[in-house]
Amino acid sequence: MRKSITILLLLLNVSVQLTTAQNKASIDWTKIDSLLEKVRVDYQVAGFSVAVVHKDSLLYSKGYGYRNYEQKLPATPQTLYAIGSSTKAFTAGLIGKLFGDSLSLDDKITQHLPALRFQDGRESQVTVRDLMAHRTGLSRYDFSWYLFNTDSRDSLIARVQHMKPSSDLRASWLYNNFMYLAQGMIAEKLTGKSWEDNIRTHFMNPLGMKQSNLTIADMLQNKDASLGYMVDGEKNIQYIPYYHIRGMGPAGSINSSVAEMANWVKAWLNNGKFKGQQVLPANYVQEALSSQMVIASALPSVKQPDVHLKNYGLGWMIGSYRGHYQVEHGGNIDGFSASVAFFPTDSLGIVVLTNQNGSEVPGVVRNVLSDELLGLSFVNWNTRGVEKDSVETAVKPATEDLRQVKGTKPSHLLADYVGQYHHSAYGQFEIRLENDTLKTHLATKNLCLEHYHYDTFVLRELGTDKEKEKDDEGQKITFHTSFDGDIKSAELELPESFEFARQAPAKKVSTKDLSAYVGRYSVGNMKIKITVSNDIVYMDVPGQKNYETIAQGDHYFKIKDLTGFAIRFEIDETTEKATKINLIQPNGTFSAARIND
């Protein structure tokens, strides 16, 4: 036992000789260890893990802090974290492997995924490579999948045709998660297997990534899984629930450890090979690590004199770091942040995974390690980040919201806002009334609607501390009224401004009234037929369609899917039958009298 401890201490303090293209550096891991521990403390991180790879060897791996902050369970190299968008290199790599030499990345997407349509029809020109390099001209639209998620990939990809492109094809670099969903779906069509099964078969199994997984359900079953955390305004570490990415998995659902991600990096550093097996095609590796699209064009600045390029490859960011060619991709999802990076010409790779939400730590740790391993002059990245955070914290908004108009009230009764709200590019959500409070559910949160002014409300998470609400402006939702005085739509405070059309809930109609409506009605030369099926009233208009209606009470029905159109029946109290229908349209109201057959 004493001998084992002695060997361990020697390994911890040993100076590793690392040959790079420019120097031969003696690495002091004890110094690095103290630097990284200081990062953990200064950034109030619950925990993070790191791994360093040189060629096909694992030089260093260690966990700092805790994977479970409350129970003080330590973070280790085997701790599982959600890696977010670091998943993208796996999805793009899968396409590269499946396409091989028989298919071309420059094939049009219509050949492989006809379901992917764009608003302006540009799918006829978009290639698979365009999807991989984020150059389709479509901006992120992330709230579409994040707030309105679903397990159905077909449903998610169908939303793209309702999203307005921001630029011409290949004119600018615009990051888009839907384009990585599309690649996952292409892989599914090529193989007849799920994206998840393909990732396991082609990458996780040959790379020995036995603990890594692709769903939150599997994450929950692993004893080494980390929980997710955030740092609040008072610098307290707070738990955040996992986010179930569901159908958008190909864009960012992998959960892994630095120990197993190190194997992934080894394959990239060795031209696609891992332990003698060609896991990635060598020609694809060369393409993926080469610039495919310019992210931003600029000359080196005074603040960043050594940044010479900022481009995108295939699932990887291509850049320079203090004179060294760097390939990297970060990842962020609720409670977790990641950075997977390597320097191909230096045969050096670094993986940093943390359980801190939207964290700078992966970048800071990566830079600290890079400087030491590449033999570069010391830069206090930790101080730079902490000072930046301190400045941002010091600049606080005014305590009083000057935009709010005091003393106003909603234009309608709260019950009038209840209903389903839908937009083709996003999906739908429901607003309900419970105990005189409007409520809804978005993403992982149950929310209440707190009146702000006029017909604008603030979305507040149920159970949120009132004191914390003062520091949180909250997302706003504004309701709009139609010409007939009803609530017609809601507009969420999103980067892209869209109105979600309201579908009011149907009122219960008695069997007696339903029977009174049935029959034929005439307006001019047009004959209208009213029928009832499963307690729903239908209006059959010749030459058009059999319109479904939604009961609103008092013999009034809205036409489903036709904004501004409705009908109202007039009932004869003696016969207890409808004598005519008032056809309410944007251009006027027309009466159709019952035809007595």
KEPANU-393711 format. One record per residue: residue in one letter; x, y, z of N, C-alpha, C in turn. Coordinates in steps of 0.02 Angstrom, whole numbers, plus 50000, padded with zeros to 5 digits. Example, Ala and Ser with C-alpha at 12.3 -4.5 7.8 and 13.67 -1.06 7.14 Angstrom:
A506604971650390506154977550390506604983550390S506424988850354506844994750357506455000250394
END
This chain:
M500424994050000500005000050000500445006250000R500975006250043501425012050047501775013149980K501955007649947502295008049882501835011249830S501185009349831500695012049784500615019549793I500605021749857500525028949871501125032849845T501735029949854502345033149831502335034049755I502125028749719502085028949646501595034349624L501025034749659500515039649643500775046749649L501155047949704501435054649714501945056349660L502325051449640502815052549588502485054249522L501925050649507501555052049446501265058949446L501035061149505500715067749510501215073349498N501835072349520502325077749516502805077149458V502735071849419503205070749365503155076249312S503705078149284503725082949229503705079149164V503185080249124503085076549062503415080349004Q503785076848964504105079948907503635079648847L503455085548820502985086048765503335089448706T503405085948651503735088848593503205092148549T503285098448534502835102048489503225104148428A502875107448382503205109648321503725115048335Q503645118648392504095124348404504545123448465N504355119148512504755118848572504685112048606K505085111348657505045105348699504945107748770A504325107148795504155110148859504135104948914S504385106948972504345102749031503715104849069I503235100249074502575101849102502555100249176D502385105249216502325104349288501585103549304W501365097349313500655096049324500415098549392T500875098949440500685101649506500495109049499K500865112749459500705119849447500035120449412I499925116149361499295116349324498715114649370D498825109749413498305107649460498085113549504S498565117349529498395123049573498055128649533L498255129649470497935134749429497205133049416L497075126749401496385124649386495945124649448E496235123049505495845123349567495655130549582K496095135249566495945142349577495375144549530V495375142049469494825143549422494165141249452R494155135249479493545132449509493285136949565V493735139249607493525143449664493295150349640D493685153349596493545160249574492885160649535Y492715155449498492105155549458491505152249492Q491585150449555491045147149594490755141149555V491205136949530490995131049492490845125249539A490285121949527490145115949567490675110749551G490795109549486491305104649467491475104949393F492075102449377492255101549306492795096149302S492875093449243493385088249231493775090049168V494415087949167494845089449109495215083149088A495385082949024495815077648997496275080748946V496895078548945497395080948897497665075048858V497675075648792497905070348748498495072748706H499005068548699499545069948653499635063948607K499515065148542499515059748492499005054448513D499225048448530498745043248550498795041548624S499075046148663499165044948735498765049948776L498495047448831498155051748880498685054248929L498835060748927499345063548970499095065049040Y498465067349044498215069849108497455069749107S497165067749163496435068349171496285069049245K495825073549261495655074649331494985078249337G494655077049393494045080749409494165085749464Y493805091249462493865096549513493165098049540G493115098549605492465100149635492005094149637Y491365095349624490855090149635490405089149575R490225082749565489715081149515489015081949545N488985081149612488365082349650488545086949708Y488385093349699488605098549747488285097649815E487645095649816487285095049879487555089249921Q487695083649888487945077749924488705077349925K489035082249895489765082649894490085076349864L489775073949809490065068349772490575071149722P491195068849723491725072049683491645071149608A491875076149571491945075549498492575071749483T492545067249435493125063149416493185063049340P493715060049312493765059449239493195055249209Q492885051049251492345046749227491655049949235T491605055849265490965059249275490655061049208L490005059549201489635061049140489355068149143Y489455071849090489165078549082488795078849015A488295083149010487985084548945488475088848905I488645086748844489155090448806488845095348755G488175095548752487845100348709488075100048637S488245105748608488405106148537489075103048518S489465100748567490055096848550489845090248517T489195088748520488895083048485488945083848410K488955090048386488905091248313489445087848273A490055087548300490605084248264490455076848253F490085073748301489885066848294489375066048237T488885070548235488365070048183488655071348114A489075076548108489405077948044489865072148024G490235069448074490675063848061490305057648037L489695056648064489275051048042489095051747968I488915057947948488775059147877489395057747835G489975060247857490595059147821490745051847812K490615047947864490755040747862490255037047818L489605038747825489095035247785489135036947711F489315043147696489365045147626489975041847593G490525041447630491125038147604491325040747536D491505036147491491695038147423491125037547373S490565034447395490015033147348489535039047341L489505043247392489065049147391489485055347402S489205061047382489575067347388489245072047437L489645075447477489385080447523489095086347485D489225086747421488955092047379488315089947344D488045084147362487385082147338486865087047364K486345088347323485795092547345485405088847400I485145092647449484785089447504484135086247481T483865088547425483255085547399483355078247381Q483975076447368484135069447351484105064947413H484255067747471484305063747532483775065147584L483485071247584482975072847634482455077547603P482005074847563481485078947530481045082847579A481005080347641480575083647691480835090447712L481475091847700481765098347719481605103447666R481175108247684480965113547638481105120347669F481265125147625481385131947648480825136447622Q480725141947657480175146447641480195148947569D480815150047543480885152847476481075147647423G481055141247442481195135947394481925134747379R482375137447421483095136747409483355129647417E482925125047441483155118047450483405115047385S483195117647329483425114947264484155116347252Q484445121247290485145122947282485575121147343V485265119947400485635118547462485945111547459T486575111047479486925104547479486995102047551V487195095747557487315092847623487885096547657R488395098547619488955102347647488715109047676D488225112147644487945118347670487645117447739L487315111747750487035110347816487585109647867M488125106347849488675104847895489075111047913A489095115947867489515121947877489105128047898H488465127247914488035132747936488015138447885R487915136847822487915142147772487275142047729T486725139747757486085139647720485755146447718G485965151147761485655157747763485075158247811L484945152747849484405152747898484685153747967S484425158648004484675159948071484415154848121R484545155648185484505150148233483795147548247Y483325151948262482645149848280482655144748336D483105145548384483195140548436482595139848483F482215145248492481635144748536481115139948507S481135138848442480655134348412480715127348441W481335124948448481425118148475481505118248551Y481795123648578481925123748650481275124648690L480855129148670480225130248707479665125548686F479685123248623479135119248596479405112748567N479735108948610480065102848588479575097048579T479815091948543479415086048530479885080348514D479645074148520480045068348501480045067348426S479575070448391479495069348319479985073548279R480475070348248480945073948206480605076448142D480125072648117479755074848058479385081348073S479085081848132478715087848152479195093848157L479775092748187480265098148195480525100648128I480705096048084480995098148020480475101547976A479835099947986479305103147947479235110547964R479465112648023479415119648043479875124148002V480415121347974480915125347938480605129247881Q480125126347846479825129647788479425135947807H479305136847872478945142747896479415147947926M480075146747922480575151247950480875155447894K480905161947905481155166447853481915166747853P482235165047797482975165547794483205172647805S483805173247835484085179847852484565182347799S484825177847757485285179947705485255174947647D485595176747594485625172247536486035166047553L485935160947515486315154747523487055156047515R487445153747564488185154247566488435161447571A487995166147585488205173147590488485174847658S488265171247710488515172647778488455166347820W488855166147872488855160447918488325161647971L487825157147974487285157748023487175150948056Y487355150648119487315144348157486595142148162N486465135748148485775133348150485735126048171N485405124848228485345117948254484905113548211F484415116448176483975112448134484345109048078M484895112148055485275109148000485665102948024Y485795102548089486105096448115485585091148131L484985093248147484425088548150484335085348082A484365089348029484285086847960484815081547944Q485435082747965485965077847951485815071247987G485585071748049485405065748085484855061848050M484375065448020483825062247984484075059147918I484565062347886484855059447826485185052747843A485555052647899485875046347921485355040947934E484795042847963484265037947977483975035147913K483895039347862483625037047798484125032647761L484765034147766485275030147732485345023147762T485245022547828485375016247862484755012447884G484185016047889483585012847917483625011947992K484125015248023484205014948096484175022048125S484025022448189483985029048221484675032248224W484675038948229485305042548237485675039948298E485315038648352485625036248413485985029548402D485655024948368485965018448354486575019148310N486545023648262487115024848218487715027548256I487595032248302488155035148341488475029648384R488065025548414488345020048455488755015248411T488485013348354488805008348311489455010948281H489435017048255490005019548217490535023048259F490345025548318490835029248358490915026848430M490375026548467490445024948538490725017948549N490485013048512490735006248521491465005448501P491665007448441492375006648423492855010948463L492605016448492493045020848532493045018948606G492675013748624492665011548694492295016448739M491815020048711491435024948750490825021448781K490965017048828490455012548855489955016048902Q490175021248937489735024748983489365030548949S489625032948894489305038548859488625036448834N488155041248832487485039648808487185045648774L486555044848751486245049848708485575052448732T485355050448791484715052848817484765054348892I484315058448915484285059948987484065053849026A483645049648996483415043549029484015039149046D484505038548999485105034549012485565038149061M485595044649056486005048649103485785047449175L485135047149186484855046249253485045039549283Q485195034649241485355027949265486095027049282N486505032149268487225031449278487435034549344K487775030749386487975033049453488505038549450D488855039149393489365044349387489105050649353A488465050949340488185056849305488195063049350S488375068549320488375074949356487675078049353L487515081949404486925086249401487135092849370G486645096849348486795103249318486685108949367Y487075114349360487025119949407487105126649371M486915131849407487015138749384487245142849444V487505148849431487685153449484487195159349481D486835160549535486335165849534486655172649546G486245177949549486495184649557486855185949622E486725181649671487065182349736487675177849741K487885174949684488465170449680488355163949718N487735161749721487585155249751487515149949697I487755143949710487695138449663487005135349670Q486635135149615485955132549616485875126849565Y485495121849586485355116149543484885118049486I485005115249427484575116149368484365109149344P483725108049330483505101549304483815100149235Y483885093749218484115091849151483615094449099Y483875096049039483435097748983483415091748936H482815089248923482715083648877482705086348805I483245085348768483295088048700482835084448652R482685078148666482175074348629482345074148554G481875076448512481965075748439482565079248411M482815084448445483395088248420484055084948438G484045078748459484645075248481485265076048437P485205075448370485805076048328486185082648334A485845087748361486175094248370486525094848437G486375090348485486705091348550486495087048608S486375080548599486115076548656486615071748688I487235071648666487715066748694487915068648766N487945063748808488205064448876488835060148881S489385063048903490015059248904490475061748959S491045058548965491555060349014492185062448978V492635065849013493265067848981493685061648965A493625056449006494015050348994493825047248927E493175047248911492955044148848492985049048790M492875055448802492955060348749493685060848726A494145059048770494855059048752494975054148694N494615048548694494685043748639494435046648573W493905050548576493635053948517494165058748489V494485062548533495005067248511495605063548482K495785057848513496345053848487496235051948414A495615050048398495465048048329495585053948281W495385059948301495485065748258496225067548251L496605066548304497325068248301497715063148261N497415057248250497775051848216497445050148149N497205055448115496935054748048496355049848044G495955049648098495355045548098495445038648128K496045037048151496175030348178496175030248254F495925024648281495965023548353496145016248365K496725015248396496985008448409496995004248345G497225007448291497305003848228496685003348185Q496105005248212495475004748174495305011548144Q495105011648080494915017848047494195019548066V494125023748118493455025548143493145030948099L493555035548074493335040848029493745040447965P493435041347906493825041247844494355046647844A494955044947825495515049747827495375055847784N495075054847724494945060647681494415065247711Y493945062247749493435066447781493755070547837V494205067547875494545071247929494885077447901Q495215076847844495545082547814495045088047794E494475086047767493965090947748493665094247809A493505090247859493165092847919493595097847956L494255096947954494705101347991494955107147948S494675107747888494845113247843494265118347841S494435124547827493925129747825493425128647768Q492785128547786492245127747737491825134147731M491855138447783491465144647782491795149647829V491835155847807492115161147849491575163247900I491745163047964491285165248017491295172848021A491885175648025491945182948028492595184947995S492585190247956493185192547922493445198847956A494075198647977494385204448010495135203248016L495505208648020496225208148033496335207448108P496905204748129497045204248201496985211148234S496695211348294496585217648328497115218748382V497085224748413497555226348467497445221648526K496805220148541496645215848597496805208548582Q496735206648518496865199648499497335199548438P497965201248448498435201748392498625195048362D498485189548399498695183048374498105178948345V497525182048337496955178548307496955180048233H497125175148192497215176148121496635173648078L496205169448105495635167148067495085164748114K494475165048089493895162748126493415159748076N493485153348065493105149948013492745143748041Y492365140447998492015134348018492185128747969G492325122847997492445116947955491805113047947L491825106647964491235102447963491125099948034G490705103448072490585101748142491115104348189W491585108448163492125111148204492235118548189M492415122348241492645129248233493395129048216I493595132848167494295133148146494575139948164G495115140048204495395146448224496135145848238S496415151448262497125151448282497165153448355Y497635150448390497745152148460498485153448470R498645159748476499325161848490499835158548442G499635158648378500075156048326500005148648312H499525145248344499425138048333498725136848303Y498695132448254498065130648220497635126848269Q497035129548284496605126548334495935124348304V495725118448322495065115748304494675114948369E494055117548371493695117448435492945117748423H492575114948469491845116148470491615116048542G491245121148560490965121548627490285118348630G489995118448689489325115748698489005118748760N488365120448754487995123148811487275120448810I487065117848865486375115848876486245116548950D485625117048970485445118649039485895115249091G486285119349127486695116849182487375114249162F487545114449098488185111549075488515115749021S489185115649020489565118948967490165114548950A490395115048888490925110548865491385113948815S491995111348810492455113248756492865107148738V492835105348674493255099848648493705103048596A494365102948608494835106548565495455102448552F495775103748495496425100648482496815104848431F497465103848433497935107348390498245102048344P497995101248283498215095748239498975095648226T499265101548214499985101648199500425100548260D500125101248320500485100048382500305093348414S499835089748382499605083248407499365083648480L499045089148497498825090348566498075091248568G497745088048616497025088748624496835090148696I496295094148706496075096048773495305095548776V495055092148826494335091648837494175094648906V493705099248908493485102248972492725101848974L492455098549025491735097949035491555100449105T491035104549110490845107249175490095106949184N489895106949248489175106949264488945114049283Q489225119049251489015125949262488675128649199N488095131449207487695133949152488025139949118G488055139949051488315145649013488985148049039S489445143549051490065145149087490635147149041E491055151749066491685153449033492245148649052V492125144549101492645140149128492975135649076P492595132249031492925127948982493445131748940G493275137948920493745141948880494345144148921V494235146148983494785148349026495265142449040V494985136749058495395130849073495765128549011R495435128548954495755126648891496355131148877N496265137648886496815142348872497395141548921V497235140448985497755139349035498175133249017L497835127849000498175121548982498575122448918S498285125948868498625126948804499285130748814D499265135948855499865139948866500425135648897E500235131748947500735127548981501005122048935L500555118848898500745113148857501125115148794L500975121148768501315123448708501925127748723G502075128548788502665132248808502615139748793L502005142448799501895149548784501975153848846S502075160248836502145164848893501505165048933F501565166448998500995166149043500495171849031V499865170049026499315174849023498835172949078N498645177649119498185176149175497465176249150W497275170849115496595170349087496075170349143N496255167549199495785167249255495595174349278T496105178549288495985185449310495585189349258R495755188349195495395191849141494645190349144G494485183949152493785181949153493425184449214V493755183949272493445186049335493335193549335E493825197449309493755204649307493185206649260K493125203249204492575204549157491905203249190D491865197649227491255195849262491085201049315S491605203749349491505208749401491225215149372V491485217149313491245223249281490515222449261E490345216549232489665215349211489195215249270T489435212549327489015212249387488905219249415A489425223449410489385230249438488885234549400V488805233249335488345237249295487645234149301K487245236749346486575234049358486045238749330P485505235949303484975240249277484625243949333A484265249249316483895253049365483385248649400T483285249849464482825245749503482105246649480E481945252549452481265253849429481225252849354D480715249149332480615247949261480265253949230L480645258049194480385264249166479935263049105R479955256949078479535255449020478815253649039Q478725251549101478065249349123477595255349133V476985254649105476475259849112476045257849173K476105261749225475765260049288475015261449283G474625257749324473915259149331473475256549275T473735252249231473325249549176473035242749195K472545240549156472225234049167472175230249101P472095223649104471985219849042471335222049010S471285221548944470685223648908470115218648913H470255212448933469755207248936469765203849005L469245199949018469245195549075469795190349066L470095188049119470635183149113470425176949074A469795174949082469555168949047469575169648971D469575175948946469575177048874470265175948843Y470785175148884471455173948858471605166448853V471165162348881471265155048882471215152148811G471635147248796471595143848731472255140948710Q472255137848651472865135148620473145140548574Y473795141548577474135146548534474635142848490H474605144248425474995140348377475345144748326H475975142648309476335145648253476695140048216S476645140048150476925134548110477675133748117A478045139148131478775138648138478985136648208Y478525136748256478705135448325478335129548356G477705129048343477305123948377476745127348416Q476535124348472475985127348508476075126848583F475715131148619475685130848691474975132548713E474815130748774474135131848799474155136648858I473675141148860473585145448918472925143448951R472955142249016472365140049054472265144649114L471665144549142471505148649200471385144149260E471795145049312471735141149373471745145849433N471225145649473471185149749534471335157149520D471005159749468471065166749449471765168749426T472155163749404472835165049379472925161649312L473185165349263473345162349198473995158549204K474015152449176474605148249181474765145049113T475395143149104475605139649044476225135449059H476465131749009477065127649017477495128548954L478125130648964478595131448909479245127948928A479515124148880480135120348892480055115948954T480445117049005480415112949066480055116449123K479755122349109479505126549164478755127349163N478465127049224477765128849234477755136249252L477365140149216477385147349222476705150349237C476705155949271476095159849279476185166449243L475635169649223475655175949187475495181549236E475975185749249475895191349295475785197749254H475235201349270475075207249229475625212449233Y475815215149175476345220149169476035227049153H475735227549095475315233349079474885231649017Y474305234949012473845233848957473745226248946D473875223848885473795216648871474475213048870T474955215648906475615212548911475695209548981F475945203448984476055199849047476785197649050V477025196449110477695193649120477625186349140L478025182049108478025174949125478475173749185R478185171249239478565169749300478535162349315E479105159549334479115152449352478745151549418L478295146549420477915145249481478385143349538G478275146349595478695144849654479315149049659T479405153949613479995158249616479955162949675D480515163749710480545168349767480405175449744K479965178949781479765185749762480355190649760E480835189649805481425194049805481835193249741K481885186949717482275185649657481925188349595E481255188749597480885191449541481075198649527K481265202349580481445209349572482055210149527D482495205249527483105205649486483025202349418D482425199549405482305195949343481725199249306E481885202249249481355205549210480835200549186G481045194449172480585189349148480415190349075Q480235185049042480025185348972479315187848968K479185192048919478515195048914478115191948858I477445192248866476985189848816476445195148808T476315197048746475815202248731475255199348689F474635200748708474045198248673473765203548626H473495201248570473205205748520472465204148510T472075209448495471355208848488471155209248415S470665205248394470415205348326469895210848318F469655211748256469155216948243468495215448278D468365209048293467735207448327467795207848403G468385210148427468465211148498468735205248537D468855199548504469125193648538469885193748539I470185190148587470915189248587471075184648529K471465187048481471595183148420472285179848420S472775182848458473455180148454473865182448514A474455179248521474935181248573475615181748542E476005186548564476685187648539477175186748596L477605181648590478115180448641478725184848628E479065186748680479675190748674480245186148652L480325185548586480825181048556481275185148510P481865182448493482305186048446481955187348380E481545182648357481135183548297480425185048320S480125190348294479455192348317478915188648278F478525184548313477985180748282477365180848326E476795180848294476165180248330475925173048328F475745170448386475455163848391474695164548389A474375161748338473655162348330473295158548385R472775161548412472385158548466471815154448439Q471735148548467471135144548455470775143848522A470205147248527469835147248590469575140248605P469535138348668469275131748685468535131348668A468325125548645467615124548626467175124048687K466575127248683466075126748736465635120648725K465355118048778464915112348773464245114648744V463985110948695463345112448664462865106548677S462255108048697461775102748713461565099048651T461355092848660461115088748604460515092048571K460095095148612459495098648586459695104148538D460185108248557460395113748513460745111148450L461155106048458461495103148400460995100848348S460455097648372459925095248327459575101148292A459515106848329459165112648301459555115748244Y460205114948241460605118148190460605114248124V460525107648126460605103348068460105105148014G460325105547951459885107047895460245110647840R459845113047790460125116647734459895123847736Y460355128347714460225135447717460425138547650S460085143947632460195147047566460375154447573V460905156547537461075163547531461215164847457G460785168647424460835169647353460705162947318N461155161047273461105154647239461505149147273M461815150747329462245145847363461855142247418K461925135647419461595131447469462125128847518I462015130247582462485128247635462175122647676K462575117547692462325111847731462665111647799I462265111147852462515110647920462415103447945T462965100447967462935093647995463285093548063V463175088148100463495087248165463815080348167S464445080148190464805073848198465225074148262N465115069348306465475069148370465415075748408D464805078448408464645084748444464995090848415I465255090348354465575096048321465145098048261V465005104648255464605107248201465055108448140Y464825106048081465185107048018464755111047970M465075115347931464725119247880465015117547811D464615114347769464835112147703464645117447651V465155120647622465045125947572465225123247503P464755123247456464885120447389465485123747356G465915119647327466515122147293467085123947339Q466975123347405467515124947452467685118747493K467465118347555467605112647597467085112147652N467125106747687466685105647745467045108447806Y466885114647826467245118147878467045115747948E467555114347989467435112748059467365119248098T466915119348147466815125348187466985124048261I467055129448298467215128948369466675132848408A466305129348449465755132448486466005137548537Q465695143548536465875148948581465325150648631G464745147148624464175148648668463685153348636D463055153248660462525157648634462435156848559H462465150648535462355148848464462875151948417Y463455153648444463985156948406464565152048397F464805151548334465345146748318465875150248275K466505149248293467055151648251467245146248201I467455148348142467685143648091468415141948105K468545135648117469225133548133469685134848073D470275137448086470795138748036470635144547990L470085148348003469925154247963469845160248011T470355164248017470325170048062469825175148037G469385177448082468885182548065468235179848037F468175173248031467565170248004467185166548060A466525167548062466115164348113465395163848088I465005159948125464285159548109463895159948175R463285162748170462835162948227462135160848205F461855155948240461185153448224460655157548260E460095158748226459505161748258458985156248267I458735155548328458275150048346457565152548354D457085148948323456365150348333456145146848397E455915150748446455735147848510455135143048505T454715144048454454125139648446454325132848418T454685132948364454885126548332455525123648361E455885127848399456535125948427457025123648373K456975126848316457425125548260457755132048238A458355131448210458685137348183458325139448120T458175145848115457835148448056458315151448006K458895153748029459395156347983460085156448016I460585157247974461275157847997461535164747976N461855168148022462215174348006462935172447992L463155173547930463835171947909464275178147919I464705177847971465105183647990465795183147957Q465965188047916466585188047879466925194847885P467565195347868467915201847872467585207247829N467255205247774466955210147729466215211347742G465965208747798465265209947814464915203747841T464285204447858463885198947884463305197547835F463215191147818462705189147770462255183947803S461615184147786461125179547816460935174147767A460895167947792460675162247752460065159247786A459495159147750458865156647779458815149147772R458495145947822458395138747819457945136947760I458125131347727457715128647673457305123047703N456655123647700456215118447727456095113147675D456475107647680456405102247631455755098447639
END
